[in-house]
Amino acid sequence: MNQFTTEIVQALVQKQDITEVFRSHLETAVNSLLATELTEFLDYEKYDRIGFNSGNSRNGSYERSLKTEFGELTIQIPRDRNGEFKQQTVAPYKRTNDTLEETVIHLFKKGITMSEISSLIEKMYGHHYTPQTISNMTKAVSETVAAFNNRTLYNRYVCVYLDATYIAVRRDTVSKEAVYIAVGIREDGSKEVLAYTIAPTESAYNWNELLKELKERGVEDVLLFISDGLKGMVDAIQTVFPKAQYQTCLVHVARNISHKVRVEDRQAICDDFKTIYKAASKEKGQKALDTFCDTWKKAYPKVVNSLTDNAFLLTFYDFPKDIWRSIYSTNLIESFNKQIKKYTKRKEQFPNEESLERFLVTQFEDYNQRFATRCHVGFNKARSELTEIFEKLYVPAE
């Protein structure tokens, strides 16, 4: 039985907290490793005569603290006289171990406020951290933000969903701002958040800027864009991706219709509208649209006109039937946005845009990791048909 095991047994017998045993031995181990590092660097043991007149030597140490889940360690960082030694055991300026930082970042991802995180960490680890200190820990995510925004994107996407959600952020005063998000699905059915941007309001101009960014970062071929039908969106898309098709979200269209009719007519008109995107083919979908217009044009002419003027209701029928359910609405991205909003409700507001970006990218990275190897429903069956569409639409120039 070694000394470590003996001390643990004694602590258990005496009903003492064994955390201190772990803390003490961890502190000894770290300091021993630091001393060994310097010995390896100088290439001679302490007090060894070959060190005399070697051109460099030990020069004492300086003390640092390192907070861990076992308690605070007192670390002795050794120095050499020439100032050339750079230890690798404890990262420079690091005051906490990775476990604690990962805990803070995990809580941050879940929308827990800085004050709440500070209180939780104190209960979990026995150390008091101010909300500002916790905020500084989350700044470790800033490198991830930069990497996310600068990564090269895949060159080909079957469809790209565009949607904005509103989150409160402070710029002198607090106001909800639009977070523009683009989610793409590849030929193999894998999904990823492609890019995002933040602006005070949603506009086609800002969407156009985001689409240009996608192009600059490597996206070349897109078959279909799906969005909620914001005015000017089609022009914004076709300016950057002229060969791509566009589908307006039919769920949004249905919601708009329900707000423009009497309550007693709402169920009937919405049921009739469903027949348009539940048809077995594009021809039958067009027939259902014609029937809908004939049925309701007298009672609600403006509603009918809004449909007859919309050339992007039935675009999804031009694609393989296996993916129709996924591409006639923006439900895929809206459900993701709802998840983000659920976490932001606890925060009430973000103190600045940088803090909001750190939070968003942690959500996007989690999403991308979860769905990088999963095939979205229907896309595996439709893969060969989608490849044919790509080849017909994007014929290489000779």
C-alpha positions as CSV (number, residue, x, y, z in Angstrom):
1,M,0.0,0.0,0.0
2,N,1.6,3.3,-1.1
3,Q,1.4,6.6,0.8
4,F,-1.5,7.9,-1.4
5,T,-3.6,4.9,-0.8
6,T,-2.8,4.9,2.9
7,E,-3.9,8.5,3.3
8,I,-7.1,7.8,1.5
9,V,-7.9,4.9,3.8
10,Q,-7.1,7.0,6.8
11,A,-9.3,9.8,5.7
12,L,-12.2,7.4,5.1
13,V,-11.7,5.7,8.5
14,Q,-11.7,9.1,10.2
15,K,-14.7,10.2,8.1
16,Q,-12.7,13.1,6.7
17,D,-13.0,14.8,3.2
18,I,-10.8,12.8,0.9
19,T,-10.8,15.8,-1.5
20,E,-7.9,17.3,0.4
21,V,-5.9,14.1,-0.1
22,F,-6.4,14.4,-3.9
23,R,-5.6,18.1,-3.8
24,S,-2.4,17.7,-1.9
25,H,-1.0,14.8,-4.1
26,L,-2.1,16.7,-7.2
27,E,-0.2,19.8,-6.1
28,T,2.9,17.7,-5.3
29,A,2.7,15.9,-8.7
30,V,2.4,19.2,-10.7
31,N,5.3,20.8,-8.9
32,S,7.4,17.6,-9.4
33,L,6.6,17.6,-13.1
34,L,7.6,21.3,-13.4
35,A,10.9,20.6,-11.7
36,T,11.5,17.7,-14.0
37,E,10.8,19.9,-17.0
38,L,13.5,22.3,-16.0
39,T,16.0,19.5,-15.3
40,E,15.3,18.1,-18.8
41,F,15.7,21.6,-20.3
42,L,19.1,22.3,-18.5
43,D,20.2,18.6,-19.0
44,Y,21.6,18.2,-15.5
45,E,20.2,17.4,-12.1
46,K,20.0,20.0,-9.3
47,Y,23.3,20.5,-7.5
48,D,25.1,18.3,-10.2
49,R,28.6,19.6,-10.7
50,I,28.3,19.5,-14.5
51,G,26.0,22.4,-14.1
52,F,28.9,24.7,-13.0
53,N,29.9,27.1,-15.7
54,S,27.4,25.5,-18.1
55,G,26.1,28.9,-19.3
56,N,22.7,28.5,-17.6
57,S,21.4,27.5,-14.2
58,R,18.4,27.4,-12.0
59,N,17.2,30.7,-10.7
60,G,14.6,30.0,-8.1
61,S,10.8,30.0,-8.8
62,Y,7.7,32.1,-8.6
63,E,4.4,31.1,-7.1
64,R,1.1,30.8,-8.9
65,S,-2.3,29.4,-7.9
66,L,-4.4,27.0,-10.0
67,K,-8.0,26.3,-9.1
68,T,-9.2,22.8,-9.7
69,E,-12.2,20.7,-8.8
70,F,-10.2,19.4,-5.8
71,G,-9.3,22.8,-4.5
72,E,-6.7,25.5,-5.1
73,L,-3.1,24.3,-5.9
74,T,-0.1,26.4,-5.0
75,I,2.3,26.0,-8.0
76,Q,6.0,26.8,-8.0
77,I,7.0,27.7,-11.5
78,P,10.8,27.2,-11.8
79,R,13.0,29.8,-13.6
80,D,16.4,29.6,-15.4
81,R,18.9,32.4,-15.2
82,N,18.9,33.1,-18.9
83,G,15.1,33.3,-19.0
84,E,14.9,30.7,-21.8
85,F,12.9,28.0,-20.0
86,K,9.2,27.8,-21.1
87,Q,7.3,25.2,-19.0
88,Q,4.5,23.2,-20.7
89,T,2.7,21.7,-17.7
90,V,0.5,24.7,-16.9
91,A,-0.6,27.1,-19.7
92,P,0.7,30.7,-19.3
93,Y,-1.7,32.9,-17.4
94,K,-4.0,30.0,-16.7
95,R,-5.6,30.2,-13.3
96,T,-8.1,27.4,-13.6
97,N,-8.0,23.8,-15.0
98,D,-9.8,22.8,-18.2
99,T,-12.5,20.9,-16.2
100,L,-13.7,24.1,-14.6
101,E,-13.5,26.1,-17.8
102,E,-15.4,23.4,-19.7
103,T,-18.1,23.5,-17.0
104,V,-18.5,27.3,-17.3
105,I,-18.7,27.1,-21.1
106,H,-21.2,24.2,-20.9
107,L,-23.4,26.3,-18.6
108,F,-23.0,29.3,-20.8
109,K,-24.2,27.3,-23.8
110,K,-27.4,26.4,-21.9
111,G,-28.3,30.0,-21.4
112,I,-27.4,30.2,-17.7
113,T,-26.6,33.8,-16.7
114,M,-23.2,34.9,-15.5
115,S,-24.5,35.5,-11.9
116,E,-26.1,32.1,-11.8
117,I,-22.9,30.4,-13.1
118,S,-20.9,32.2,-10.5
119,S,-23.2,30.9,-7.7
120,L,-23.2,27.4,-9.1
121,I,-19.4,27.2,-9.4
122,E,-19.0,28.4,-5.9
123,K,-21.3,25.6,-4.7
124,M,-19.7,23.0,-6.9
125,Y,-16.0,23.9,-6.3
126,G,-15.9,26.0,-3.2
127,H,-14.4,29.0,-5.0
128,H,-16.0,32.4,-5.4
129,Y,-15.9,33.9,-8.9
130,T,-17.4,37.2,-9.8
131,P,-19.7,37.3,-12.9
132,Q,-17.0,39.3,-14.7
133,T,-14.4,36.5,-14.0
134,I,-16.9,33.9,-15.4
135,S,-17.5,36.1,-18.4
136,N,-13.7,36.2,-19.0
137,M,-13.6,32.4,-18.9
138,T,-16.2,32.3,-21.7
139,K,-14.0,34.5,-23.8
140,A,-12.0,31.3,-24.6
141,V,-14.8,30.7,-27.0
142,S,-13.7,33.8,-29.0
143,E,-11.2,31.7,-30.9
144,T,-13.9,29.3,-31.9
145,V,-16.0,32.2,-33.1
146,A,-13.2,33.3,-35.4
147,A,-12.6,29.8,-36.7
148,F,-16.3,29.3,-37.3
149,N,-16.7,32.5,-39.3
150,N,-13.6,31.9,-41.4
151,R,-13.9,28.2,-42.2
152,T,-14.2,27.1,-45.8
153,L,-17.6,25.9,-46.7
154,Y,-18.6,22.9,-48.9
155,N,-19.0,23.8,-52.5
156,R,-22.4,22.2,-53.1
157,Y,-25.7,22.2,-51.2
158,V,-29.1,20.7,-52.1
159,C,-31.0,23.4,-50.2
160,V,-30.3,26.3,-47.9
161,Y,-32.8,27.5,-45.3
162,L,-32.8,31.2,-44.4
163,D,-34.5,32.5,-41.3
164,A,-34.0,35.2,-38.7
165,T,-34.8,35.2,-35.1
166,Y,-34.8,38.2,-32.6
167,I,-32.6,38.3,-29.5
168,A,-32.1,41.2,-27.1
169,V,-28.7,42.8,-27.1
170,R,-27.3,46.0,-25.5
171,R,-25.8,48.8,-27.6
172,D,-26.0,51.6,-25.0
173,T,-29.7,50.7,-24.8
174,V,-31.3,47.2,-25.0
175,S,-33.2,46.2,-28.1
176,K,-34.1,43.0,-29.9
177,E,-32.0,42.5,-33.0
178,A,-32.3,40.1,-36.0
179,V,-29.9,37.2,-36.0
180,Y,-29.8,35.9,-39.6
181,I,-29.0,32.2,-39.9
182,A,-28.4,30.0,-42.9
183,V,-28.6,26.2,-42.6
184,G,-27.6,24.0,-45.5
185,I,-28.2,20.3,-46.4
186,R,-25.6,18.5,-48.6
187,E,-26.3,15.7,-51.1
188,D,-25.5,13.1,-48.4
189,G,-28.2,14.6,-46.2
190,S,-25.9,16.0,-43.6
191,K,-26.8,19.5,-42.1
192,E,-24.8,22.4,-40.9
193,V,-25.2,26.0,-39.9
194,L,-23.3,27.8,-42.7
195,A,-23.2,31.4,-41.5
196,Y,-24.9,34.1,-39.5
197,T,-25.0,37.8,-39.1
198,I,-26.5,40.2,-36.6
199,A,-28.4,43.5,-37.6
200,P,-31.0,45.7,-35.9
201,T,-33.7,44.6,-38.4
202,E,-34.3,42.0,-41.0
203,S,-33.9,43.1,-44.6
204,A,-33.3,41.6,-48.1
205,Y,-30.1,43.8,-48.3
206,N,-28.6,42.0,-45.2
207,W,-29.6,38.6,-46.6
208,N,-27.8,39.5,-49.8
209,E,-24.7,40.4,-47.9
210,L,-24.8,37.0,-46.0
211,L,-25.3,35.2,-49.3
212,K,-22.2,36.9,-50.8
213,E,-20.3,35.7,-47.7
214,L,-21.4,32.1,-48.5
215,K,-20.1,32.5,-52.0
216,E,-16.8,34.0,-50.9
217,R,-16.3,31.1,-48.5
218,G,-16.6,28.4,-51.1
219,V,-20.3,27.7,-51.8
220,E,-20.8,27.4,-55.6
221,D,-23.9,25.3,-56.4
222,V,-27.2,25.5,-54.6
223,L,-30.4,23.9,-55.9
224,L,-33.0,25.5,-53.7
225,F,-33.3,28.3,-51.1
226,I,-36.2,28.2,-48.7
227,S,-37.4,31.2,-46.6
228,D,-40.5,32.9,-45.2
229,G,-41.1,35.1,-48.3
230,L,-39.6,38.4,-47.1
231,K,-40.1,41.1,-49.8
232,G,-37.0,41.3,-52.0
233,M,-35.6,37.9,-50.9
234,V,-35.9,36.3,-54.4
235,D,-33.9,39.2,-56.0
236,A,-31.3,39.0,-53.2
237,I,-30.8,35.3,-53.8
238,Q,-30.8,35.4,-57.6
239,T,-28.2,38.1,-57.6
240,V,-25.7,35.8,-55.9
241,F,-27.0,32.4,-57.0
242,P,-28.8,33.0,-60.3
243,K,-29.3,29.2,-61.1
244,A,-30.8,28.4,-57.7
245,Q,-34.6,27.9,-57.3
246,Y,-36.7,29.4,-54.6
247,Q,-39.4,28.0,-52.3
248,T,-41.5,30.3,-50.1
249,C,-42.4,28.6,-46.8
250,L,-46.0,27.3,-47.1
251,V,-46.4,27.1,-43.4
252,H,-45.8,30.9,-43.2
253,V,-48.3,31.4,-46.1
254,A,-50.9,29.3,-44.2
255,R,-50.3,31.4,-41.1
256,N,-50.8,34.7,-43.0
257,I,-54.0,33.4,-44.6
258,S,-55.4,32.4,-41.1
259,H,-54.8,36.0,-39.9
260,K,-56.7,37.5,-42.8
261,V,-60.0,35.5,-42.6
262,R,-62.8,35.2,-40.1
263,V,-62.4,32.9,-37.2
264,E,-65.3,30.7,-38.3
265,D,-63.7,30.2,-41.8
266,R,-60.2,29.7,-40.5
267,Q,-60.2,25.9,-40.1
268,A,-61.9,25.3,-43.5
269,I,-59.6,27.6,-45.5
270,C,-56.5,26.2,-43.8
271,D,-57.6,22.6,-44.6
272,D,-58.2,23.5,-48.2
273,F,-54.8,25.2,-48.4
274,K,-53.1,22.0,-47.1
275,T,-54.4,20.1,-50.2
276,I,-52.1,22.3,-52.3
277,Y,-48.8,20.9,-50.7
278,K,-50.1,17.5,-49.8
279,A,-50.9,16.5,-53.4
280,A,-49.3,13.5,-55.1
281,S,-47.7,15.6,-58.0
282,K,-47.1,19.1,-59.1
283,E,-50.0,18.8,-61.6
284,K,-52.4,17.8,-58.8
285,G,-50.9,20.5,-56.6
286,Q,-51.7,23.1,-59.2
287,K,-55.2,21.7,-59.6
288,A,-55.7,22.0,-55.8
289,L,-54.5,25.6,-55.9
290,D,-56.9,26.4,-58.7
291,T,-59.7,24.8,-56.7
292,F,-58.8,26.8,-53.6
293,C,-58.8,30.0,-55.6
294,D,-62.2,29.3,-57.1
295,T,-63.7,28.3,-53.7
296,W,-62.5,31.4,-51.8
297,K,-62.0,34.2,-54.3
298,K,-65.5,35.7,-53.7
299,A,-65.2,35.8,-49.9
300,Y,-61.5,36.7,-49.7
301,P,-60.2,38.1,-53.0
302,K,-57.1,39.6,-51.5
303,V,-56.0,36.3,-50.0
304,V,-56.6,34.6,-53.4
305,N,-54.7,37.3,-55.3
306,S,-51.7,36.9,-52.9
307,L,-51.5,33.3,-54.0
308,T,-52.0,33.7,-57.7
309,D,-49.3,36.4,-57.6
310,N,-46.8,34.1,-55.8
311,A,-44.8,32.1,-58.4
312,F,-42.9,30.2,-55.7
313,L,-45.6,28.1,-54.0
314,L,-45.0,24.8,-55.9
315,T,-41.3,24.9,-56.5
316,F,-40.7,21.9,-54.1
317,Y,-42.6,19.6,-56.5
318,D,-39.7,19.9,-59.0
319,F,-37.5,17.9,-56.6
320,P,-37.5,14.2,-55.6
321,K,-40.7,13.2,-53.7
322,D,-38.8,11.7,-50.8
323,I,-37.7,15.2,-49.7
324,W,-40.9,17.2,-50.4
325,R,-41.9,17.2,-46.7
326,S,-38.5,18.7,-45.8
327,I,-38.4,21.5,-48.4
328,Y,-41.9,23.1,-48.6
329,S,-41.4,25.0,-45.3
330,T,-38.7,26.4,-43.1
331,N,-39.7,24.2,-40.2
332,L,-36.2,22.7,-40.0
333,I,-34.5,26.0,-39.2
334,E,-37.4,27.4,-37.2
335,S,-37.2,24.5,-34.7
336,F,-33.5,25.2,-34.3
337,N,-34.2,28.9,-33.7
338,K,-36.8,28.0,-31.1
339,Q,-34.2,26.0,-29.2
340,I,-31.8,29.0,-29.3
341,K,-34.6,31.3,-28.0
342,K,-35.3,28.9,-25.2
343,Y,-31.8,29.2,-23.9
344,T,-31.7,33.0,-24.3
345,K,-34.9,33.6,-22.3
346,R,-32.9,33.1,-19.1
347,K,-30.4,35.8,-20.0
348,E,-33.0,38.4,-20.9
349,Q,-30.3,40.3,-22.8
350,F,-26.7,40.1,-23.9
351,P,-24.3,42.8,-22.7
352,N,-22.8,43.3,-26.2
353,E,-22.6,41.8,-29.6
354,E,-19.4,39.9,-28.8
355,S,-21.1,38.1,-26.0
356,L,-24.1,37.2,-28.2
357,E,-21.8,35.9,-30.9
358,R,-20.0,33.6,-28.4
359,F,-23.3,32.2,-27.3
360,L,-24.6,31.7,-30.9
361,V,-21.4,29.9,-32.1
362,T,-21.5,27.5,-29.2
363,Q,-25.0,26.5,-30.3
364,F,-24.0,26.3,-34.0
365,E,-21.0,24.2,-33.2
366,D,-23.1,21.7,-31.2
367,Y,-25.6,21.6,-34.1
368,N,-23.0,20.9,-36.7
369,Q,-21.3,18.2,-34.7
370,R,-24.6,16.4,-34.0
371,F,-25.7,16.4,-37.7
372,A,-22.4,16.0,-39.5
373,T,-22.9,12.3,-39.9
374,R,-26.7,12.1,-39.8
375,C,-28.7,11.9,-43.0
376,H,-31.8,14.1,-43.0
377,V,-35.0,12.2,-43.7
378,G,-35.5,11.3,-47.3
379,F,-32.2,12.5,-48.6
380,N,-30.5,9.2,-48.8
381,K,-33.3,7.8,-51.1
382,A,-33.2,10.9,-53.2
383,R,-29.4,11.1,-53.6
384,S,-29.1,9.8,-57.1
385,E,-31.9,12.1,-58.4
386,L,-30.3,15.1,-56.7
387,T,-27.0,14.4,-58.3
388,E,-28.7,14.3,-61.7
389,I,-30.3,17.7,-61.0
390,F,-26.9,19.1,-60.1
391,E,-25.3,17.8,-63.3
392,K,-28.1,19.2,-65.5
393,L,-28.2,22.6,-63.8
394,Y,-24.5,23.2,-63.3
395,V,-22.9,21.9,-66.5
396,P,-19.1,22.5,-66.4
397,A,-18.0,25.1,-69.0
398,E,-16.1,23.6,-71.8
